[in-house]
Amino acid sequence: MNDNNSGYFYHPLENIEDVEIFETAIDRRVFSRKLSPERPYTYWTLELYDQDNGIRGGGGLGILAADTRRVAEQVGVPLTLVTPFYPSETHQKWEDGRVIDLHKPVNYADFGFSKIDDVFVKCCGNLCRLEVIEKKFGSTRILAVTEPNFGELYSGLSGSDHRLYQEVSLGFGGYQALKLLGLKPAIMQLNEVATFFAALVRLDELASNGMDFYEAVVYTRKHTLYTNHTLVQAAEAEFSLEQFERFVFPNLKSKPVRKWLRDKFEDGRIKLSSVTIEIAELRSGVSKLHARVANYRDIAGERVKFKAITNGIDMEKWVMPEIMELYHKDEILDEYDMPTINFSEKLTALSSDEILSLKEAGRTKLNSVLTKRPDQNGEILHLKPGDLVFDFKRRFVDYKRPNLPFRDPARLRAVLEPYNAHYILAGRVHTGDERMAAILSEVLSIVNSDDYLRTHVHYIADYDEELAYALSVGSNVAINVPIVGLEACGTSWEKDVANLNLLISTHDGGVADGSSSSYLNVYGASEDEEASELYRRMEEAASAWQNGFDLEVLMRTQLAEFLPVISGTRMLSDYLNYLLPE
Ligand SMILES: *Cc1c(COP(=O)(O)O)cnc(C)c1O
């Protein structure tokens, strides 16, 4: 199967026919043929990262969900996103040499949601009441279920009763919420296996309303897409039959569905991926590399194939308006924020003077966000025009290696000092991840023991959308060094490339959709070699920011390779073409 090479309208870049197909598609809304306001595309996610609407996620999976809905709104695709509204969220601060979690209540009424009604889900012999709330945005809406004790995103261990309760509430409660509004899902996209229960309810509804069980399975499978973000099935949590007896089976009406589900337990345990694969005929991974290497087996032991649909971003949200204006004016992007047919040629008009002046505007925005966010020393960083800034911003997890640049502190200093450069580090440590919390403390004590690094390396706590945006628009060089093979896609590097930063990266995730010569690639046979290559690339990037010609060449090359990947409209049209082929 050659799924991994398909998927882009712009591959090969000069394929004019593909471009015309897409424009016709959006213009005439041919996708609406099978989608309508009453039969929308439904997108199911336990995690949504959308702070404007009061919902704070954990990372890329939630960002993807929010971006998908916004792009659908921009191009007029009827889409209903179904998610929990968490009544509390975590923030972090740096105090006494460590990260501390703070919890903050959130009220949906403050974010423009209105209540529709209540629905009920059976759990542990009780009826649990969930409020159904809704907020509309053009052709799309967020439909959420919530209750005061719903808890936070990822509260409790995966595999715990509380997680199962949240997942069951989204599936069974969310499906009833759709019915309250008179909506029938044309498609169900399951953003990871935690949303499996939504497809299960649909199967149960069909099978208990007179459809033959096998027909109901075929029908559900045909209209369900499972989007995988995880590389290995083995890492996934399991639930026990006993937990399902309390939370799941009492909510199912159809006897054959209960039997089907019960048969999927092995030694009294179940992994949701195994049943999600059974209930979803359509399956996607989030980058070409990820779709190729994700190692999943179905119940028969066959390797599962994933269609590669690389994550894009909502460019209207993540790219500085002044830069979007330039992309449109120079006909690099069209009115749908898709790269134009000859955008690569148009990029040659992009001059270093323009880049420098746009980055100055971005710098002003970064400075204004930093006034509210002191660094680890309690200092407010105010960058001066022309200051060179490197940044590393992403969740603090092992495989992303926030500590790689600190492997040789003397070398790091030697790279930064000649340019009087700053290095900004931002990222959330997952609650309870003692190991990463310790690594962060260690990095900051290395920083503290060097008099240059102490004043030029800044850790900014409570990484969120605001900081992600400010750093994308206001820094110069972005560092992305996951262990190769472990990043599913990553989207922060896309924000950086689109906002005219130079990208230093290992060849992994969505970055590996492009060629390794199109950005500042870090490669090495060992971590020491990778670190030394990283320092060399940092020097190269710093020098390019002093040399207009080099800057133009590097920037145009990055954009020519990655704008088609980055375009969220390209992603949505890939999904629609996969889900509703002509
Ligand atoms: C873009 C973004 C992400 C995605 O990060 P990756 O590490 O690139 O997947 C996570 N968190 C926030 C706040 C973001 O803005």
The ligand as a Tripos MOL2 file, in Angstrom:
@<TRIPOS>MOLECULE
LIG
   15    15     1     0     0
SMALL
NO_CHARGES

@<TRIPOS>ATOM
      1 C1          1.3410   24.1250   19.3390 C.3       1 LIG1
      2 C2          1.2450   23.7480   20.7450 C.ar      1 LIG1
      3 C3          1.5450   22.4450   21.1540 C.ar      1 LIG1
      4 C4          1.9780   21.3730   20.1940 C.3       1 LIG1
      5 O1          3.2760   21.0540   20.5350 O.3       1 LIG1
      6 P1          4.1760   19.9550   19.8460 P.3       1 LIG1
      7 O2          5.1400   19.6260   20.8890 O.co2     1 LIG1
      8 O3          4.8260   20.5690   18.6780 O.co2     1 LIG1
      9 O4          3.2810   18.8310   19.4900 O.co2     1 LIG1
     10 C5          1.4610   22.1430   22.5080 C.ar      1 LIG1
     11 N1          1.0840   23.0550   23.4140 N.ar      1 LIG1
     12 C6          0.7940   24.3260   23.0620 C.ar      1 LIG1
     13 C7          0.3820   25.2880   24.1010 C.3       1 LIG1
     14 C8          0.8560   24.7070   21.7200 C.ar      1 LIG1
     15 O5          0.5450   25.9630   21.3800 O.3       1 LIG1
@<TRIPOS>BOND
     1     1     2 1
     2     2     3 ar
     3     2    14 ar
     4     3     4 1
     5     3    10 ar
     6     4     5 1
     7     5     6 1
     8     6     7 2
     9     6     8 1
    10     6     9 1
    11    10    11 ar
    12    11    12 ar
    13    12    13 1
    14    12    14 ar
    15    14    15 1
@<TRIPOS>SUBSTRUCTURE
     1 LIG1         1 GROUP 0 **** ****
